[in-house]
């Protein structure tokens, strides 16, 4: 089956899937497996302490895959102003961008705080800019700043949150009414039903984070992966780590870990997800070889 959405049209990926930006782990060896599996692999720029190492990882990525991939830059959550310190931070971000642009990268994602200064530079070069938000009002602001697409993270997801974060269901269904650019759903999605459900709610793609953490290629020990897989997502302690702002563990896996039962290769995980999604569509009498969301 051919999967066609606004996201696949502009990124040229086989599937409407994007890899989450992993602090520490988002490097070429991991990201290339995602790209080779049909999604958009993401290298996290600030995983590299200097521009030389960053450039080398981009070049290694190009050796490992011929498929599209992108670069992520995560901004400080306190924002950046005109102070000397913050201007130095902005320059550092632009330095990473210039290296990536020189290497021919044309897809970028940002997350954290307002990234208009990054988006401006990217658009000057003709590159795509996707911004990740947890609140719809921030998504609207990013669209006004010129973002080419928005990743909206629901309450079910892991990572940094805002106390006012809504669920993935509310985020995506409301985003379809308030935004006119491609929408990427994130937060607690870890299987074919979640993937299809997000597309049916109005998303143009799905961002996978926790769902990839139990794959063989994720650079974490097997012992930790087995511990994650054994998690009971219905226990109060797990609920507190994910849903309650004051007790949240920003490094804990999201509820998507509940869909994982074994450690498998990343390409097999994506293959299973797509095959199961196609079987679900067929069970609803969808027999077209083209799945298209306009």
N, C-alpha and C positions, 0 to 999 in steps of 0.2 A: 504494500500500500504506500502511496505517496502522501506525505504530510505537508500541507501548504498553509501557512499563516503569514500574517504581516511580518512576524519575527523571522521565519525561514526565508522569506523573500529578500529581506535586507541583509541578513547575515550569511545567507547561502549555506546554512546547515541542513542536514538531512532530516533531522527531527526538531520539533519546537522545544528543545531542552537546552538549558544553560547551567553550567557548573557554578556552585556557590563560591564565594571568595574566601579561601581558607587562610587564616593567619598561620604562618609557619609551614603549612603543608602545601599551599598552592604554588607548586613549582612544576617545571616541564615534565618530569617523569610521571606525575599524577595527572596533570591537566591534559597531556597528550593522549592518554588512554580515553579520556572523555571525548576529545575531538575525534579520535579514531573510531569511536562508537557511534558517531553521528550527531553529537551535541556540540555546544560551544564551550570548549575548555577555557579555563581562566587561570592566568598567572597573576599572583598577587605581588605587585611591585615592591611594596615595603617589606616583603620577606627577605629582601637583599640589602645588606648594609651599605653597599656602594654601587655605583652605576656600572662598574666593570663586571661585577658578578651578575647584575641584572641583564646586561647585554648578552653575556655568555649563555644565560638560561634561555633567553629568547631565541638565540641561534641554535641551541640544543633542541628547543621545541620545534623549530622548523626542520630539523633533521628527523625528528620522531613522528611528525605528522605533516601531511599535505593538506589537511582540512582546516577550516577557519578556527581561529582562537582569538581570545581577547586578553586585555590587561586590566586589572583592577587597581584602583587607588582609594584607600579608605581614609577619610578625613577625620580630624579630631571632632569629638561630639560636642565640644564647647564652642566650636566655630572659630573662624579666623577674622581678625580685624586689621587695622592699619598700624599696629604696633611693630616695632623693629623685629621682635621675635617672630611674630606671625608672618611678617613679610618674608623673613628668611625661610619659614616653613613653606610658604607658597612657592618660593623659588625652587625649593627642593622637589616639590611635586612637578613643577614644570620641567625640571631637569630630567626626571624619570620619563615624562611624556615625550620630550625631545628625543631621548634615546630610542624609545619604542617607535616613534614616527620615522626616525632614520632607518629603523629596521623593517619598515614597511607595514607596521601594524595599523589597522584602520578600524578596530572595534575596541572600545574602552567602557569600563563600568566604574562608577564611583559609588561610595556609600558613606554614611556618617552624616556630616553636616552639608550645608549649602555649597555646591561645587560649580557655580556659574563661571568662575574664572577659569576652571579647567575646561568646561564645555565650550567656552569662547575660543580657546586655543585649538581644541579639537576640530571645531567647525571651520576654523581658518584653514585647516589642512585637509578638510573633506572627510574626516573620520566620523564614525558613529559614536554617540554618547548615550549610555543607559545609566540612569541614576536609581539607587535603591533607597526606598523610604519605608517607614513603618506607619506613618499617618497620611491620610488622603490629602490633608491640606498641604503637606510638604510635597506630595506628588503633584498637586496642582501648581505649586510654586515652581517646581522643577520643569514642568511642561512650559510654563511661562518663560523660564530661563532658556528654553530651547532644547531640552532633552529630547532625544529621538525615541526613547522608550523608558518605561518605569518598571522597576521591580518593587512589588508591594509585599511586605513580609507580615504575615498574620501572627496573632498571639501564640499560635501553636508552634511557631518556629523557635530556634535557639538564638543565641547571640544577643546583642544589645537591643533593648526595647525602650519604649516610652510608656509611662503609666497609662496613657490614653489609647494604647494600641488596641485595635479591633481584631476580630477573628479573620481568618483567610476568606471565609464565606462572605462576610460583610464587606471586607476590603475589595474583593474582586467584582462582586455584583454592583457595588456602588461606583467603582472606578469606571466601569463600562458606560455609566451615565455622565460622568464628570470629566473624563479624559478622552482625547481623540487621537492619542498616540498608542503604539503597541504596549500592552500590559503583560508583565511577567508575574505569575503567581508564585509565592514562596510561603513556607510555613506549615510544617507537618505533613508534607506530601511525600509519600514513600512507596506507592504502588500504582498499578495501572488504573484503578478506579479513581484514586486521587488525581492522577494525571489527566484522565478524561474529564473528571468532574470540574477541574479548574478550567479546562478549555470550554466546557459547556457553560460555565458561569461567565465567560467573556474574556478569559485570558488568551493571549496569543502564544504563550510559551510558559513553561514551568521551570523554576529554579530548584535544583536538587543540592542539598547540603548534607544533612544527617544521613540521608539514604545512601550516600556514597562512603560513609565512614566505616562501614563494615565490609567494604570490598577489599580484595587482596592488595590492590595498588595503593590504598590509603597508607601513608607512612606512619602507622601506629602499630604497636606490638599486638600480636595475636591475642595475648592475654587480656589486653584492654578491650579489644574488639569483642571477645567472648563475653566479657562483663557487660558491655553495652547491649549485646543481643539478648542477654538474660534479664535485662531490665523489665520491670513490671510497670508499664506506663500508667496503670490505674491506681498505684499506691499513692498515699498522701504525700510522702517524701518526694516522689518524682513530680507530682503536681506542683509542689511548692518550688521546686528548682526551675520549672518552666513557666508557670503561669503567675506566680505571685512576685511582684516587683521587688519587695523588700528582702525576699529570701532567694532570689533568682541566682542560679549558677550559670554564668555566661558561657562556660565551656562545656556544659552538659549537652548531650544529644537531645534533639527535639523528640516529639511524640512519633515522628516518622520511624524511629528505631523499632517501634512496635511491629512494623511490617517485615523486619529482617529476622530471619531464623538461622542463617548460616553465612559463613564467609565465602564469597564467590568472586570470580574475576569481574572487574567493572564492566567489561564488554558484555559479559553474560547477564549481568544485572539489567543493563539497558535493553539487550535483546529480549529478555523475559518480559520486561515492562511493555515494550512495543508489541510483542506477540500477544500478550494478554489483553492489551488495549484493543487490538484488532479483533480478537475473539469476542470481546464484549460488544463491540460495534456490530459484528455479524449476528450476535444473539438478539440484537434489536432490529434485525433485518436490513442493516446497512451493508449493501453489497457492492458499492462503488469502489474502484481502485484508487480514487483520489479523495482524501479527506481534506477539505478546504474550509478555512474560516476567513472571511473577508472583513 
